[in-house]
Amino acid sequence: MDSVMVITALLMLAAGVGVFLLACGMLSSNLESISSSKLRSLFSKASKSKTLGVGIGTVSTAAIQSSGATTVLVIGFVNAGIISLPLAASIIYGANIGTTITAQIAALSSFGDSISTTLIFSALTGVGAFVTLFAKKDSTKKIGGIFAGFGLLFVGLSLMSDSMGGFAELPEVRDLLASIDNIIILLLLGIVLTAIVQSSSVVTVVAITMVGSGLITLDQGIYLTLGSNIGSCIVAIVAGFTSGLNAKRTALIHLFFNVFGVIIFVIAGMILGIFDISYGEIFAFAFPGIAETQLAMFHTFFNVTTVLIMLPLTNLLVKLVVYLLPDKVVETPLDDNVPHLVYVNDYMLRTPAIAVEQVRNEIINMSRIAMENFRASYEMIQTLNFDGLAKFRANEDQLNFLNKEVARYLVKLSNLPLNADDYAYISTAYKSVTDLERIGDYAENIVEYAEKMKSTNEGFSDIAKAEMCKVESLVESLYEKVLIAYSEYDEKSLEEAYDIEEMIDVTTDDMSANHICRLNDGICTLDVGAKYLSLASDTERVADHLINFGKTIRDIRPNSI
């Protein structure tokens, strides 16, 4: 065996795989940035429709070129309670269909006569690099990145194909590969290789190039590809089993879906073998002449057929995983009394555009917690009833936790490829979490006033309480308008919020003036009066922070929401 030839072929294969993986990354990040709003829209339309779920999974995976990213994202949504298990299952089904696009692209490289298709598409690398280098608009640069990534796919494929050609010239290698005809060994080989490189697309593409170069038969390539479908579950299993119970169930659904599909096709292949028919013969007959296309079409046929079989059985599959992973009373991954992130986790960073949207949901949830504590503080200081104090403390801990953890998450997110609008949003999100945490601090101040009044057996007059009810109602109205403005990018609601904030300023000023009059008349004590003045000041500052939260939309372009 020529050692130089072997080393050369191995180095070329490593280079090809590396270029291919980089190309997938470029395509994924740039396509994701360009289509981020569409991806968000797709996932926001998630409902009980399993068919819609399949469509969402297919389109999302085809867009970002990564079934692993889609699956991990779905696991994050399930873990946060955003989507149900049956819907998650159907989206994962669709992701398996969407990932077949890569194999079809690889098969394209086999076409061409005088000027090969591979060479034509590889030239897009130069076109994309030129556009990226000289374009001024961020969106144009992203488009250039897409062209460059697509071209690099074919550069990587060409390198892998050439390396396989080198191996094909070695009789020892051909004899070794030809001797591997055991289905189980081929399946295990596909599983192990995919687990190592963490990409079923790479293993499938390598199998396609090996089939095209004649290193392995079409049937060998088919069973390697079947094994890679099981190996692709590794990333999802790692993501799921480090999260909550439903996340574990989702990962198990993904594993069972692929395992059941492979089992069905292996059994069907054995039955065909009884009649001396193989998958290779069937697809060679259906798509004559081009071995690469034959394997790519089998890959698509396998995933589509498995989805058609499993879709009606989704509820049974969900029941199975729930039976295997039953509810546990002791497991409370989202216990309201334990600080936690509800909508985001690190696995969502694999899909930055969706992670941005989930940060928005996390911040909106943070605003609800802050307002819940504001209401509770007003309730306690008016009634001096502290039955809700434990819940208040838990909410305050949650606000402090979110203030730190969302900021840390934003740092990670800001280092990922995003479009300009998403970067603009991230810069405002830092301010928003700080403003919302400060609202919690002012609510905590008000509770401290109430505790001191309780200890001295003092309280506000009925007139003072009436004024407090009035300003509290205004703050509630302000929050309602701000939330609409922030959630829907509604400038009209923001303008209405500014009007309400001015009314709160006037009302808190009146509260202070009226209370000074009551102090002069001897209706209230000096200590109680001081607390009331502080209460009015704190309430006015809560309104200021709410306005700050809402007006961040003016720093973001409309299409970023």
Secondary structure by P-SEA (a helix, b strand, c coil): ccaaaaaaaaaaaaaaaaaaaaaaaaaaaaaaaaaaaaaaaaaaaccccaaaaaaaaaaaaaaaccaaaaaaaaaaaaaaccccaaaaaaaaaaaaaaaaaaaaaaaaaaccccccaaaaaaaaaaaaaaaaaccccaaaaaaaaaaaaaaaaaaaaaaaaaaaaaaaacaaaaaaaaacccaaaaaaaaaaaaaaaccaaaaaaaaaaaaaaccccaaaaaaaaaaaaaaaaaaaaaaaaaccaaaaaaaaaaaaaaaaaaaaaaaaaaaaaaacccaaaaaaaaccccaaaaaaaaaaaaaaaaaaaaccaaaaaaaaaaaacccccccccccccccccccccccccccaaaaaaaaaaaaaaaaaaaaaaaaaaaaaaacccccaaaaaaaaaaaaaaaacaaaaaaaaaaaccccaaaaaaaaaaaaaaaaaaaaaaaaaaaaaaaaaaaaacccccaaaaaaaaaaaaaaaaaaaaaaaaaacccaaaaaaaaaaaaaaaaaaaaaaaaaaaaaaaccccaaaaaaaaaaaaaaaaaaaaaaaaaacccccccccc
